[in-house]
Amino acid sequence: MRKQYMFRAKKMLADGIPGEWVHGSNLWSGQLERPHTTMINNTPVVGDTLGQYSNMNDSNGKEIYEGDLLLFEIQGQAFVREVVFAEGCFCAIPLNYGKGICAKEWGLFNNPFKGKVVGNVHDNPNFLGKEV
């Protein structure tokens, strides 16, 4: 299977306010008339909301991106994890654990349990700091 380089981010509205999600493979970041601009498919986006597609889908077939929140249900217990890219792989880490750390057992490709996307850190900040 060939790797797809896909991204998503919130569209930048007036005064840098985040709008709806923009998806695409044409990512550009650099200097324009503003101090710094990131664009997906020629649409200015809020850089802090940028996430790359992991090339994996959840248990319902939905694409999994950086910043997504995955719900895992294992032996009657529910766990919500944040998807991050760290140490060369996509991982589902405990909420507020630390973005630069990815333990081997949290890697999405090594995980036999398929999680379900239940939101993302940008649209659902109320999840952060909580475990389900």
Buried (B, 14 or more C-beta within 10 A) or exposed (E): EEEEEBBBBBBBEEEEEBBEBBEBEEBEEEEEEEEEBBBBEEBBBBBEBBBBBBBBEBBEEEBBBBBBBBBBEEEEEEBBBBBBBBEEBBBBBEBEBEEEEBEEEBBBEEBEEBBBBBBBBBBEEEBEEEEB
